[in-house]
Amino acid sequence: MHRYKDLKFWQLSRTFCKYIYQITSSFPNSEKFGLVSQLRRAVVSIPSNVAEGASRNSNKNFSRFLTIALGSYYEIETQLLISFDLNFI
């Protein structure tokens, strides 16, 4: 098992969650179930997948969950770019 709370990546991802929640709080109400929901779910999945992967018994399984977390990051990056294009940020 890995000590995920000691991982800098996990710590930073929690801070990232806070920033995404703050940023999306100013989005239009019409995006509550659109980009806001997508961004918030994706950002929460990053530290969640790191924590879940840390509970696995092998580095291979842990690596798989880190890959999923990275995929969520790319999803967020794309959604933030779209939000910028729409002048939400």
Backbone as XML, in Angstrom:
<?xml version="1.0"?>
<chain id="A" units="angstrom">
  <residue number="1" name="MET">
    <atom name="N" x="0.838" y="-1.189" z="0.000"/>
    <atom name="CA" x="0.000" y="0.000" z="0.000"/>
    <atom name="C" x="0.882" y="1.251" z="0.000"/>
  </residue>
  <residue number="2" name="HIS">
    <atom name="N" x="0.351" y="2.280" z="-0.578"/>
    <atom name="CA" x="1.047" y="3.559" z="-0.639"/>
    <atom name="C" x="0.410" y="4.527" z="0.356"/>
  </residue>
  <residue number="3" name="ARG">
    <atom name="N" x="1.205" y="5.428" z="0.831"/>
    <atom name="CA" x="0.713" y="6.454" z="1.756"/>
    <atom name="C" x="0.323" y="7.683" z="0.908"/>
  </residue>
  <residue number="4" name="TYR">
    <atom name="N" x="-0.893" y="7.632" z="0.382"/>
    <atom name="CA" x="-1.307" y="8.658" z="-0.584"/>
    <atom name="C" x="-1.332" y="10.057" z="-0.001"/>
  </residue>
  <residue number="5" name="LYS">
    <atom name="N" x="-1.587" y="10.191" z="1.291"/>
    <atom name="CA" x="-1.637" y="11.529" z="1.900"/>
    <atom name="C" x="-0.266" y="12.193" z="1.922"/>
  </residue>
  <residue number="6" name="ASP">
    <atom name="N" x="0.780" y="11.405" z="1.784"/>
    <atom name="CA" x="2.133" y="11.950" z="1.731"/>
    <atom name="C" x="2.545" y="12.352" z="0.319"/>
  </residue>
  <residue number="7" name="LEU">
    <atom name="N" x="1.773" y="11.955" z="-0.669"/>
    <atom name="CA" x="2.106" y="12.267" z="-2.058"/>
    <atom name="C" x="1.783" y="13.720" z="-2.381"/>
  </residue>
  <residue number="8" name="LYS">
    <atom name="N" x="2.776" y="14.436" z="-2.870"/>
    <atom name="CA" x="2.590" y="15.848" z="-3.222"/>
    <atom name="C" x="1.477" y="16.003" z="-4.271"/>
  </residue>
  <residue number="9" name="PHE">
    <atom name="N" x="1.429" y="15.064" z="-5.207"/>
    <atom name="CA" x="0.404" y="15.105" z="-6.252"/>
    <atom name="C" x="-0.995" y="15.076" z="-5.641"/>
  </residue>
  <residue number="10" name="TRP">
    <atom name="N" x="-1.201" y="14.214" z="-4.662"/>
    <atom name="CA" x="-2.510" y="14.120" z="-4.003"/>
    <atom name="C" x="-2.818" y="15.422" z="-3.266"/>
  </residue>
  <residue number="11" name="GLN">
    <atom name="N" x="-1.834" y="15.960" z="-2.570"/>
    <atom name="CA" x="-2.024" y="17.211" z="-1.827"/>
    <atom name="C" x="-2.381" y="18.359" z="-2.767"/>
  </residue>
  <residue number="12" name="LEU">
    <atom name="N" x="-1.654" y="18.466" z="-3.859"/>
    <atom name="CA" x="-1.930" y="19.532" z="-4.824"/>
    <atom name="C" x="-3.284" y="19.351" z="-5.505"/>
  </residue>
  <residue number="13" name="SER">
    <atom name="N" x="-3.676" y="18.110" z="-5.717"/>
    <atom name="CA" x="-4.970" y="17.879" z="-6.368"/>
    <atom name="C" x="-6.124" y="18.329" z="-5.478"/>
  </residue>
  <residue number="14" name="ARG">
    <atom name="N" x="-5.955" y="18.264" z="-4.174"/>
    <atom name="CA" x="-6.994" y="18.768" z="-3.260"/>
    <atom name="C" x="-7.100" y="20.288" z="-3.380"/>
  </residue>
  <residue number="15" name="THR">
    <atom name="N" x="-5.971" y="20.960" z="-3.481"/>
    <atom name="CA" x="-5.975" y="22.413" z="-3.672"/>
    <atom name="C" x="-6.609" y="22.764" z="-5.009"/>
  </residue>
  <residue number="16" name="PHE">
    <atom name="N" x="-6.304" y="21.972" z="-6.033"/>
    <atom name="CA" x="-6.883" y="22.170" z="-7.357"/>
    <atom name="C" x="-8.406" y="22.072" z="-7.286"/>
  </residue>
  <residue number="17" name="CYS">
    <atom name="N" x="-8.910" y="21.136" z="-6.490"/>
    <atom name="CA" x="-10.362" y="21.000" z="-6.296"/>
    <atom name="C" x="-10.963" y="22.296" z="-5.788"/>
  </residue>
  <residue number="18" name="LYS">
    <atom name="N" x="-10.321" y="22.856" z="-4.797"/>
    <atom name="CA" x="-10.830" y="24.097" z="-4.210"/>
    <atom name="C" x="-10.895" y="25.209" z="-5.269"/>
  </residue>
  <residue number="19" name="TYR">
    <atom name="N" x="-9.845" y="25.321" z="-6.081"/>
    <atom name="CA" x="-9.821" y="26.362" z="-7.114"/>
    <atom name="C" x="-10.900" y="26.151" z="-8.170"/>
  </residue>
  <residue number="20" name="ILE">
    <atom name="N" x="-11.102" y="24.923" z="-8.577"/>
    <atom name="CA" x="-12.138" y="24.651" z="-9.587"/>
    <atom name="C" x="-13.521" y="24.978" z="-9.022"/>
  </residue>
  <residue number="21" name="TYR">
    <atom name="N" x="-13.765" y="24.619" z="-7.775"/>
    <atom name="CA" x="-15.050" y="24.957" z="-7.153"/>
    <atom name="C" x="-15.233" y="26.472" z="-7.090"/>
  </residue>
  <residue number="22" name="GLN">
    <atom name="N" x="-14.177" y="27.200" z="-6.768"/>
    <atom name="CA" x="-14.266" y="28.659" z="-6.711"/>
    <atom name="C" x="-14.518" y="29.250" z="-8.092"/>
  </residue>
  <residue number="23" name="ILE">
    <atom name="N" x="-13.792" y="28.755" z="-9.080"/>
    <atom name="CA" x="-13.945" y="29.265" z="-10.447"/>
    <atom name="C" x="-15.350" y="28.999" z="-10.976"/>
  </residue>
  <residue number="24" name="THR">
    <atom name="N" x="-15.850" y="27.791" z="-10.773"/>
    <atom name="CA" x="-17.153" y="27.431" z="-11.339"/>
    <atom name="C" x="-18.319" y="28.066" z="-10.582"/>
  </residue>
  <residue number="25" name="SER">
    <atom name="N" x="-18.070" y="28.593" z="-9.403"/>
    <atom name="CA" x="-19.164" y="29.238" z="-8.663"/>
    <atom name="C" x="-19.652" y="30.502" z="-9.363"/>
  </residue>
  <residue number="26" name="SER">
    <atom name="N" x="-18.828" y="31.059" z="-10.254"/>
    <atom name="CA" x="-19.239" y="32.264" z="-10.985"/>
    <atom name="C" x="-19.773" y="31.961" z="-12.377"/>
  </residue>
  <residue number="27" name="PHE">
    <atom name="N" x="-19.864" y="30.691" z="-12.742"/>
    <atom name="CA" x="-20.411" y="30.325" z="-14.047"/>
    <atom name="C" x="-21.909" y="30.622" z="-14.072"/>
  </residue>
  <residue number="28" name="PRO">
    <atom name="N" x="-22.479" y="30.799" z="-15.257"/>
    <atom name="CA" x="-23.919" y="31.044" z="-15.354"/>
    <atom name="C" x="-24.724" y="29.875" z="-14.773"/>
  </residue>
  <residue number="29" name="ASN">
    <atom name="N" x="-25.878" y="30.189" z="-14.202"/>
    <atom name="CA" x="-26.752" y="29.148" z="-13.639"/>
    <atom name="C" x="-27.145" y="28.107" z="-14.678"/>
  </residue>
  <residue number="30" name="SER">
    <atom name="N" x="-27.192" y="28.518" z="-15.928"/>
    <atom name="CA" x="-27.567" y="27.574" z="-16.984"/>
    <atom name="C" x="-26.521" y="26.466" z="-17.163"/>
  </residue>
  <residue number="31" name="GLU">
    <atom name="N" x="-25.326" y="26.642" z="-16.597"/>
    <atom name="CA" x="-24.265" y="25.639" z="-16.698"/>
    <atom name="C" x="-24.177" y="24.752" z="-15.456"/>
  </residue>
  <residue number="32" name="LYS">
    <atom name="N" x="-25.114" y="24.928" z="-14.535"/>
    <atom name="CA" x="-25.088" y="24.147" z="-13.293"/>
    <atom name="C" x="-25.010" y="22.646" z="-13.565"/>
  </residue>
  <residue number="33" name="PHE">
    <atom name="N" x="-25.750" y="22.175" z="-14.557"/>
    <atom name="CA" x="-25.766" y="20.748" z="-14.879"/>
    <atom name="C" x="-24.917" y="20.438" z="-16.104"/>
  </residue>
  <residue number="34" name="GLY">
    <atom name="N" x="-24.192" y="21.435" z="-16.599"/>
    <atom name="CA" x="-23.321" y="21.260" z="-17.749"/>
    <atom name="C" x="-21.859" y="21.280" z="-17.335"/>
  </residue>
  <residue number="35" name="LEU">
    <atom name="N" x="-21.182" y="22.341" z="-17.720"/>
    <atom name="CA" x="-19.752" y="22.429" z="-17.443"/>
    <atom name="C" x="-19.421" y="22.437" z="-15.957"/>
  </residue>
  <residue number="36" name="VAL">
    <atom name="N" x="-20.236" y="23.078" z="-15.155"/>
    <atom name="CA" x="-19.968" y="23.119" z="-13.708"/>
    <atom name="C" x="-19.944" y="21.706" z="-13.145"/>
  </residue>
  <residue number="37" name="SER">
    <atom name="N" x="-20.953" y="20.952" z="-13.458"/>
    <atom name="CA" x="-21.039" y="19.579" z="-12.969"/>
    <atom name="C" x="-19.886" y="18.729" z="-13.496"/>
  </residue>
  <residue number="38" name="GLN">
    <atom name="N" x="-19.595" y="18.855" z="-14.781"/>
    <atom name="CA" x="-18.518" y="18.074" z="-15.392"/>
    <atom name="C" x="-17.168" y="18.401" z="-14.754"/>
  </residue>
  <residue number="39" name="LEU">
    <atom name="N" x="-16.888" y="19.692" z="-14.614"/>
    <atom name="CA" x="-15.615" y="20.107" z="-14.032"/>
    <atom name="C" x="-15.469" y="19.632" z="-12.591"/>
  </residue>
  <residue number="40" name="ARG">
    <atom name="N" x="-16.513" y="19.798" z="-11.819"/>
    <atom name="CA" x="-16.435" y="19.425" z="-10.404"/>
    <atom name="C" x="-16.281" y="17.920" z="-10.222"/>
  </residue>
  <residue number="41" name="ARG">
    <atom name="N" x="-17.009" y="17.145" z="-11.004"/>
    <atom name="CA" x="-16.879" y="15.688" z="-10.885"/>
    <atom name="C" x="-15.483" y="15.238" z="-11.312"/>
  </residue>
  <residue number="42" name="ALA">
    <atom name="N" x="-14.970" y="15.831" z="-12.382"/>
    <atom name="CA" x="-13.651" y="15.446" z="-12.876"/>
    <atom name="C" x="-12.550" y="15.826" z="-11.886"/>
  </residue>
  <residue number="43" name="VAL">
    <atom name="N" x="-12.668" y="17.000" z="-11.279"/>
    <atom name="CA" x="-11.607" y="17.435" z="-10.365"/>
    <atom name="C" x="-11.612" y="16.620" z="-9.076"/>
  </residue>
  <residue number="44" name="VAL">
    <atom name="N" x="-12.775" y="16.220" z="-8.616"/>
    <atom name="CA" x="-12.850" y="15.386" z="-7.416"/>
    <atom name="C" x="-12.311" y="13.990" z="-7.699"/>
  </residue>
  <residue number="45" name="SER">
    <atom name="N" x="-12.426" y="13.553" z="-8.938"/>
    <atom name="CA" x="-11.963" y="12.207" z="-9.271"/>
    <atom name="C" x="-10.442" y="12.090" z="-9.219"/>
  </residue>
  <residue number="46" name="ILE">
    <atom name="N" x="-9.719" y="13.196" z="-9.337"/>
    <atom name="CA" x="-8.260" y="13.116" z="-9.327"/>
    <atom name="C" x="-7.743" y="12.617" z="-7.969"/>
  </residue>
  <residue number="47" name="PRO">
    <atom name="N" x="-7.985" y="13.340" z="-6.867"/>
    <atom name="CA" x="-7.480" y="12.815" z="-5.591"/>
    <atom name="C" x="-8.165" y="11.514" z="-5.184"/>
  </residue>
  <residue number="48" name="SER">
    <atom name="N" x="-9.402" y="11.341" z="-5.603"/>
    <atom name="CA" x="-10.126" y="10.117" z="-5.264"/>
    <atom name="C" x="-9.469" y="8.896" z="-5.907"/>
  </residue>
  <residue number="49" name="ASN">
    <atom name="N" x="-9.084" y="9.012" z="-7.170"/>
    <atom name="CA" x="-8.437" y="7.888" z="-7.844"/>
    <atom name="C" x="-7.039" y="7.623" z="-7.292"/>
  </residue>
  <residue number="50" name="VAL">
    <atom name="N" x="-6.339" y="8.660" z="-6.899"/>
    <atom name="CA" x="-5.029" y="8.460" z="-6.274"/>
    <atom name="C" x="-5.199" y="7.689" z="-4.970"/>
  </residue>
  <residue number="51" name="ALA">
    <atom name="N" x="-6.173" y="8.100" z="-4.174"/>
    <atom name="CA" x="-6.421" y="7.422" z="-2.899"/>
    <atom name="C" x="-6.859" y="5.976" z="-3.113"/>
  </residue>
  <residue number="52" name="GLU">
    <atom name="N" x="-7.765" y="5.760" z="-4.052"/>
    <atom name="CA" x="-8.229" y="4.398" z="-4.305"/>
    <atom name="C" x="-7.095" y="3.518" z="-4.820"/>
  </residue>
  <residue number="53" name="GLY">
    <atom name="N" x="-6.305" y="4.057" z="-5.723"/>
    <atom name="CA" x="-5.186" y="3.297" z="-6.251"/>
    <atom name="C" x="-4.157" y="2.949" z="-5.189"/>
  </residue>
  <residue number="54" name="ALA">
    <atom name="N" x="-3.991" y="3.842" z="-4.224"/>
    <atom name="CA" x="-3.027" y="3.596" z="-3.149"/>
    <atom name="C" x="-3.417" y="2.397" z="-2.304"/>
  </residue>
  <residue number="55" name="SER">
    <atom name="N" x="-4.680" y="2.054" z="-2.307"/>
    <atom name="CA" x="-5.139" y="0.922" z="-1.497"/>
    <atom name="C" x="-4.889" y="-0.413" z="-2.180"/>
  </residue>
  <residue number="56" name="ARG">
    <atom name="N" x="-4.492" y="-0.383" z="-3.434"/>
    <atom name="CA" x="-4.270" y="-1.620" z="-4.185"/>
    <atom name="C" x="-2.948" y="-2.260" z="-3.768"/>
  </residue>
  <residue number="57" name="ASN">
    <atom name="N" x="-2.856" y="-3.547" z="-4.005"/>
    <atom name="CA" x="-1.712" y="-4.310" z="-3.512"/>
    <atom name="C" x="-0.487" y="-4.290" z="-4.414"/>
  </residue>
  <residue number="58" name="SER">
    <atom name="N" x="-0.610" y="-3.750" z="-5.608"/>
    <atom name="CA" x="0.546" y="-3.768" z="-6.505"/>
    <atom name="C" x="0.770" y="-2.397" z="-7.129"/>
  </residue>
  <residue number="59" name="ASN">
    <atom name="N" x="2.001" y="-2.164" z="-7.522"/>
    <atom name="CA" x="2.318" y="-0.910" z="-8.202"/>
    <atom name="C" x="1.610" y="-0.821" z="-9.548"/>
  </residue>
  <residue number="60" name="LYS">
    <atom name="N" x="1.385" y="-1.967" z="-10.176"/>
    <atom name="CA" x="0.691" y="-1.983" z="-11.467"/>
    <atom name="C" x="-0.739" y="-1.454" z="-11.312"/>
  </residue>
  <residue number="61" name="ASN">
    <atom name="N" x="-1.438" y="-1.915" z="-10.289"/>
    <atom name="CA" x="-2.795" y="-1.426" z="-10.034"/>
    <atom name="C" x="-2.783" y="0.044" z="-9.649"/>
  </residue>
  <residue number="62" name="PHE">
    <atom name="N" x="-1.820" y="0.422" z="-8.818"/>
    <atom name="CA" x="-1.709" y="1.823" z="-8.416"/>
    <atom name="C" x="-1.480" y="2.701" z="-9.644"/>
  </residue>
  <residue number="63" name="SER">
    <atom name="N" x="-0.604" y="2.253" z="-10.525"/>
    <atom name="CA" x="-0.303" y="2.978" z="-11.759"/>
    <atom name="C" x="-1.554" y="3.157" z="-12.618"/>
  </residue>
  <residue number="64" name="ARG">
    <atom name="N" x="-2.381" y="2.132" z="-12.661"/>
    <atom name="CA" x="-3.627" y="2.212" z="-13.436"/>
    <atom name="C" x="-4.519" y="3.342" z="-12.927"/>
  </residue>
  <residue number="65" name="PHE">
    <atom name="N" x="-4.632" y="3.471" z="-11.608"/>
    <atom name="CA" x="-5.465" y="4.536" z="-11.039"/>
    <atom name="C" x="-4.834" y="5.910" z="-11.242"/>
  </residue>
  <residue number="66" name="LEU">
    <atom name="N" x="-3.509" y="5.971" z="-11.232"/>
    <atom name="CA" x="-2.845" y="7.246" z="-11.521"/>
    <atom name="C" x="-3.093" y="7.662" z="-12.967"/>
  </residue>
  <residue number="67" name="THR">
    <atom name="N" x="-3.153" y="6.695" z="-13.858"/>
    <atom name="CA" x="-3.456" y="6.980" z="-15.266"/>
    <atom name="C" x="-4.876" y="7.518" z="-15.406"/>
  </residue>
  <residue number="68" name="ILE">
    <atom name="N" x="-5.801" y="6.958" z="-14.651"/>
    <atom name="CA" x="-7.188" y="7.455" z="-14.661"/>
    <atom name="C" x="-7.231" y="8.888" z="-14.146"/>
  </residue>
  <residue number="69" name="ALA">
    <atom name="N" x="-6.477" y="9.168" z="-13.074"/>
    <atom name="CA" x="-6.419" y="10.526" z="-12.521"/>
    <atom name="C" x="-5.859" y="11.499" z="-13.553"/>
  </residue>
  <residue number="70" name="LEU">
    <atom name="N" x="-4.842" y="11.072" z="-14.283"/>
    <atom name="CA" x="-4.264" y="11.924" z="-15.331"/>
    <atom name="C" x="-5.281" y="12.194" z="-16.433"/>
  </residue>
  <residue number="71" name="GLY">
    <atom name="N" x="-6.063" y="11.189" z="-16.775"/>
    <atom name="CA" x="-7.121" y="11.384" z="-17.768"/>
    <atom name="C" x="-8.124" y="12.429" z="-17.317"/>
  </residue>
  <residue number="72" name="SER">
    <atom name="N" x="-8.450" y="12.437" z="-16.036"/>
    <atom name="CA" x="-9.374" y="13.443" z="-15.494"/>
    <atom name="C" x="-8.759" y="14.835" z="-15.603"/>
  </residue>
  <residue number="73" name="TYR">
    <atom name="N" x="-7.457" y="14.919" z="-15.383"/>
    <atom name="CA" x="-6.791" y="16.213" z="-15.520"/>
    <atom name="C" x="-6.929" y="16.749" z="-16.947"/>
  </residue>
  <residue number="74" name="TYR">
    <atom name="N" x="-6.696" y="15.894" z="-17.931"/>
    <atom name="CA" x="-6.822" y="16.323" z="-19.329"/>
    <atom name="C" x="-8.263" y="16.710" z="-19.657"/>
  </residue>
  <residue number="75" name="GLU">
    <atom name="N" x="-9.203" y="16.006" z="-19.072"/>
    <atom name="CA" x="-10.612" y="16.350" z="-19.247"/>
    <atom name="C" x="-10.877" y="17.764" z="-18.706"/>
  </residue>
  <residue number="76" name="ILE">
    <atom name="N" x="-10.344" y="18.059" z="-17.538"/>
    <atom name="CA" x="-10.519" y="19.380" z="-16.921"/>
    <atom name="C" x="-9.862" y="20.459" z="-17.767"/>
  </residue>
  <residue number="77" name="GLU">
    <atom name="N" x="-8.667" y="20.167" z="-18.254"/>
    <atom name="CA" x="-7.975" y="21.147" z="-19.088"/>
    <atom name="C" x="-8.832" y="21.519" z="-20.301"/>
  </residue>
  <residue number="78" name="THR">
    <atom name="N" x="-9.390" y="20.525" z="-20.957"/>
    <atom name="CA" x="-10.240" y="20.765" z="-22.122"/>
    <atom name="C" x="-11.481" y="21.568" z="-21.737"/>
  </residue>
  <residue number="79" name="GLN">
    <atom name="N" x="-12.114" y="21.201" z="-20.633"/>
    <atom name="CA" x="-13.326" y="21.897" z="-20.197"/>
    <atom name="C" x="-13.032" y="23.334" z="-19.784"/>
  </residue>
  <residue number="80" name="LEU">
    <atom name="N" x="-11.870" y="23.587" z="-19.215"/>
    <atom name="CA" x="-11.497" y="24.964" z="-18.878"/>
    <atom name="C" x="-11.259" y="25.781" z="-20.137"/>
  </residue>
  <residue number="81" name="LEU">
    <atom name="N" x="-10.661" y="25.172" z="-21.152"/>
    <atom name="CA" x="-10.468" y="25.881" z="-22.420"/>
    <atom name="C" x="-11.811" y="26.216" z="-23.065"/>
  </residue>
  <residue number="82" name="ILE">
    <atom name="N" x="-12.741" y="25.293" z="-23.015"/>
    <atom name="CA" x="-14.083" y="25.551" z="-23.543"/>
    <atom name="C" x="-14.753" y="26.655" z="-22.735"/>
  </residue>
  <residue number="83" name="SER">
    <atom name="N" x="-14.596" y="26.608" z="-21.422"/>
    <atom name="CA" x="-15.173" y="27.650" z="-20.560"/>
    <atom name="C" x="-14.586" y="29.018" z="-20.898"/>
  </residue>
  <residue number="84" name="PHE">
    <atom name="N" x="-13.297" y="29.060" z="-21.207"/>
    <atom name="CA" x="-12.661" y="30.301" z="-21.619"/>
    <atom name="C" x="-13.236" y="30.766" z="-22.953"/>
  </residue>
  <residue number="85" name="ASP">
    <atom name="N" x="-13.380" y="29.831" z="-23.898"/>
    <atom name="CA" x="-13.945" y="30.173" z="-25.206"/>
    <atom name="C" x="-15.346" y="30.757" z="-25.080"/>
  </residue>
  <residue number="86" name="LEU">
    <atom name="N" x="-16.081" y="30.301" z="-24.096"/>
    <atom name="CA" x="-17.457" y="30.784" z="-23.878"/>
    <atom name="C" x="-17.507" y="32.011" z="-22.965"/>
  </residue>
  <residue number="87" name="ASN">
    <atom name="N" x="-16.347" y="32.528" z="-22.600"/>
    <atom name="CA" x="-16.220" y="33.721" z="-21.753"/>
    <atom name="C" x="-16.773" y="33.511" z="-20.349"/>
  </residue>
  <residue number="88" name="PHE">
    <atom name="N" x="-16.730" y="32.280" z="-19.858"/>
    <atom name="CA" x="-17.137" y="32.009" z="-18.480"/>
    <atom name="C" x="-15.990" y="32.299" z="-17.517"/>
  </residue>
  <residue number="89" name="ILE">
    <atom name="N" x="-14.771" y="32.246" z="-18.042"/>
    <atom name="CA" x="-13.589" y="32.598" z="-17.246"/>
    <atom name="C" x="-12.668" y="33.468" z="-18.077"/>
  </residue>
</chain>
